[in-house]
Amino acid sequence: MARTPAGRPDTPQNTERFHEERATYTVRGSDQPDLKAGVEVIRDTVRTLKPRPGVYRMQDAKGEVLYVGKARALKNRVANYTQWERLSGRLQRMVSQTRSMTIVTTNSEAEALLLEAQLIKRFRPPYNVLLRDDKSFPFILLRSEHSFPRITKHRGARKAAGNYYGPFASAGSVNTTINALQKLFLLRSCTDSFFSRRDRPCLLYQIKRCSAPCVGRIDQEGYAELVREAKDFLGGKSNAVQKKIESQMAEAAQNLDFERAAMLRDRLRAATFIQGSQAINAQGMDNADIFAMACKGGHVGVQAFFIRGGQNWGHRAFFPTHTEGLSEAEIMTAFLAQFYEEVPPARVILVDRELPEAELLAEAFREAAGGKVEISVPQRGNRRNLLAQATRNAVEALDRRLAERGTQAKVMAELAEFLELPEIPQRIEVYDNSHISGTKALGAMVVAGPEGFIKGQYRKFNIRSAQTDDDYAMMREVMARRFGRVLEEDPDREGGTWPDLVLIDGGKGQMSAVKGVIDELGVEDIALIAIAKGPHHGREGREVFHFPDGREKMLPVNSPLLFYLQRLRDEVHRFAIGAHRAKRSRAITASPLDEIPGIGPARKRALLLHFGTAGKVRAASLDDLKRAPGVSVTVAQAIYDFYHPSG
C-alpha cells in the first residue's frame, strides 16, 4: 500500500494508484432540495457500485462536498443511506441535501481510510468530524547533505535530506530543545552560504554553542562524532551519551586538562537540562503517542502527548468539530486518521478507549511508521499512569475551552450591541496598510470569527496603482480589489466569504475612503467601523470608534470588548508589518539577474561566483558568458541578448 501525499482523485499524477479514469466517477441527480430526491440520487449510485473498498463523496446541488466516507464494500455501505427511516436526524439532513455522489475505488480498506482523511482535510465537509488546527508541527532536522551537518527547526513537507525528530508540540519547546542541543553537541545552525563565507568564528563559538567547523576549529571526523552522539541522544540513548561525556570529563580532569573538563561539564549540564525539563515521566517508553478524550456539553477535547526517544516532547489539546450524533469511539477514530495524515505515526499509540477500527488504523499507519503499529488501551503500569495524566489534561483543557468560549460569547454579544449590529458577526475582516515612506507598500487583511482568528484566510495586497504615500488611496485600492473580486465570485453571498463586519485601522479619513468605495460598488448590509488612537496615545489613551455616519464612540479603558477590538487591530498590525518586512527582505536580496528569463537560483549563483557582480555579468562579452561554468551556449546568448537587445 503506497503512502504518498496522493490519494486525491483530482490529482493527475495519482491516476495509477487509484485508477483515476476507471475508478472515479460522479452520478448526478436533480436539484430538488428534499429527502426523496436525495435518496433517489443515492439509489442511482448504488446500481453502479460493486462490493469493493473505496471512498464516496456526497455533494449538494452546487457540487460542494457534504460528506466523505470510506467503505470496505462500497455497494453495501452506500445502500444504507437509502433506508432513510433508520437514519439519524443529522444523516437525514445530509441525504436531503445530496444531489450527486463521487466514487473512488481503492485496493484495500486501509488505503480507503488514508484517502478519506486526505479528502476530509482538503474539502472540510460539514458532516465529517473535522480536526481544525491551523499550525503544523515543528520538527528538529539534522541535515545530511553537507559534510558538516547543521541542526535546525523544520516545519512543512519533509523534503530535505536528513534525520527528522518530532513532532514537538510547539515552536517554543523545539527552540528550547535546539538551544540545549547546541550547548550539548556544539552543532552548527548557520546556513550553508554563511558557513562558506566565514574566515573567523562567529559569536556562537564564543558562547560555547558551536564547535566552529567553518574555520577548522574541529575536523570532519570530530564533528561526525558529535553528530553521532546527537543522533543517539535524540534516538533514545541519552543515558549512554551522558555516561560517555562523564567519562571524558573525568579523563580530562585526571590529565589536568581543566579547560576541556569545564567544556564537557557544560555539555553535561545541557543534557541534564533537556531531561529535567520534561513535564511528564516517560521512563520505560521509547516512541509513543498518547491520546485521551474528554466530552462535556456536546463539546469534545483530545489531549495528545508525544514521547520520542524516552523523552516527552510536549503536549497539545485539540478540539474536533462536527461531532454531533457520533459515538466517542467514532470521533477518536476519525481524529486519529486525520491527525496522522501529515504527522508520522509513532510505533506505539495509546488511547483511552477501545476502537472498533483499531486494526484498520494500525494497518493504514504501518508504512508511514516504518513498521508494525500498536494501538492499545493500557491497563496497568507506567503506560496507564501516562494515559491517566493525559486524561486529566484533556478534562482541564476542555474546561478552559468552554470557559473561554463563554467569555468570548459574552464579548461578541457586547460587540454587536456596541456597534449596533443586527446580530453577532460570524466573519470579521480587519484591514491595515504598511509601507516606509511610500516604498514596498502593501495592504493586509486578517479574518476572525467567534472561535478566533482564521489564519488560512488572511490576505496581502501589493499596492499597484495608488500613490504609495497616500494612505487613503491605498485603502481605496485594497477595498476595491477585495470587494470587486467577491462581487464577481460570490454575488449571492452563499460562499461564506462575505464579512459581517469590516474593521479599519484608521480614523475619519480612512472611513471616508472605504465608505466611498463600498458605496460606489453598490455593496450594502456590511457594517463598517474605523478604530483610531484616542487623544492620548499613552497608557491612559483610549481608542475612538468612527461610524460611517460620522458618529464617534469610546469604551471604558478596562472593557473586555475594548481589549478584544485592540487584539484584532494588533493582529492586522502584526500581519501587515511581517508581510512588509518579508517584501523588503526579498527586495534587498534581489538581483538584476532575476529579470533575465531562464536564469534560476543555481545559474545566478554560478554567474555571480564566476564574474563577481551583476554589473560584470552585464558588461561581459558573449564569449566570456559562454565560458562561465553551468552556462550553456543558448543561455549565454539569452543573457547577452537581454543586455544588448540591439545586438
Steps between C-alpha positions, in 0.01 A plus 500: 500500500668817381495786749544818297375856527259373244168344534333796343291390203537846347880472482611370159826347616313266734293326233707184517446451869126557504422403139365849443340458158307185587463530876375856543164602370207720596131418497281809496134549581243777492532826687179467699590558867317220680559164665332300226723650233812430708404136555433459127848635415657251741295212353618592153857490631454162672401341168846579360699380803677175575583353842861622501688749723502868424399853595175682422422871502151645541452838332223758495336663199799736458756222516619591850612194697266416788661182625795270428477136606697181453375145467626143485215427258374816329174350377392386848610816680340749262179296484448565873422865421196398295330370816427852613259399778790335686728803473554756773368853453851616416541245221150567368593867461815397313311266266235765433774734374680236291466553126805312368760248611862440403647153541868402521592132520816393681700181542426455870298643786819635659577689181144632503547626857812697399323650199197589712720694744668688215170595339350612831798728556468637148124558476410563870152343463234619747387147594845355578690525824756774435836543666537876488860594565667785311851420617727230363724315741866604527779244473872502568689435178859379491587562136727251324585652160804688639827358632433696821123446562301781657221480755189706445127528562280378216133534408310375199579227250801288591683531167850591617744213548576426862364362826171639634415488870151586616230604504542761770186650644603863448765725351602599852577143602703429188695829531586424862613150406714623209669759723586230753614260226736767363659530844512123534637401158638831362335446162477788257163661420615748231406476133740344250567836333585663835719201584697526174577872546645487851866575561473518879264349760166667562347591835347153550851358530590763759200411718574127460201407285692399187825319430588735209556243224482791252853610591650163585473512880379140471575252224244302305557182700456677832186674380360171369544357851293788642231430238494130597460593866216738415322228301542257789369754750195592290445132419458401864856417608536805723636307799778350291593842366507649850720220632742551211525874571549431873782260418665752267469773766660280766783408262561867414511595868740215574727627221479851647331623182264718701384710204373191319352367824308824549368484144384141553341602832294765317391241243395267779293776659324554167412129483365514854295809412334327204405198709397707800271724296265212416149567631410132542691189593548296184733246658477163332344641182682533169284653225132540579205733452236517771144620439221559751156645437266711713137576412273755662187683385530377142862617476802274458865548593791267422831527683811367324838424660805433279773269632811459285818325605371470855454879524180699518496742207193687613123474489219677320123515531270464199131575473336311209183647353190353332483220758123506560329162494824297493630261762820583686678207328397631156627848588835364622538283188429794268735719704791254477454449125517877436774565757738253337424617148814717523669411830703174493339250740685365801543123519293499820172694523323497837132598517254520786224289344453195281477582130308253277722599205830491688641221279402690184668816629815307591512347152453842337779655712744211450696632203523860623629375837758272339369184664226346708286747695342409833175676601398398850327601822753450785363341816788524744851627564672813375298505176177515700640782714593700190152450357341609828707819491393561139136451604532758778654745255220435249232579759679815616560618142134452409388685815726793407368491144138513614577782743675696226214441259251622759705816549545539125126461440434777752757726331350433156153587630640826641669566166170468313332735747781760504532513120122485455510182293180301436669176615834362618750515210623162378777642281699811588755642256765743624709716262824694527774636273876484546782688325813705566491844340274360232733213403408129486143589592244229560161451658411223743178324594453269797183302568344409835191310606329409827768235568804709420719599208459312171861520381444301184295790364746781566588696186769743381449765232801642318411861427502549123333820384460718806755763595691312765541790739123555509342277767149585384574408138661174609198410711270580207699269274496215752125525556426530128699187424363301794132575448524517123626143502244367748221665301620313195560162667216485752231755409229309690704496823466124544868406505580622851749757367298815573579679827235602752730768641791692347740653752741761361813615674472877470279799563253717313710517185533124464130455576406751232726330245359154571140617506546669164623176340226290660229740383646518151495120470140489621582278798241516779437343840865492611587676824803733477693617804833685521715476812742785573724594790337743738625847596749347745717229345666404826391242753190705585399536135173357369407402148232694313258307277379686193167410338414558132250772593768704680415397855776407745494266799745399768525210747619495862872433533437172689232368264549137379344608170765772460773242561344273237484774238855605582609139449339500156678824415832370635471180297457687172797719602710190559398340171549819297840578650618141458394494136666837441826382657496190281445716193792726596722199563424361157580837347833518685607158374366557148744514212478652152561144378155403631345692211667282233267223376639151562740603777419312818675499840767248397606684182484836676732369772739356240511829308563707812772264622670514159469873424472643851216750448186539290660804336788291372253245361331782312832624360625153404544407136317208347818289502557573869142396579546173312806420712310540829441167680146366478406735214416343166544671164124561481484653847807714433335633185179573692691696766696696240185580299321615817768762569567579132157491332631675191768236453 
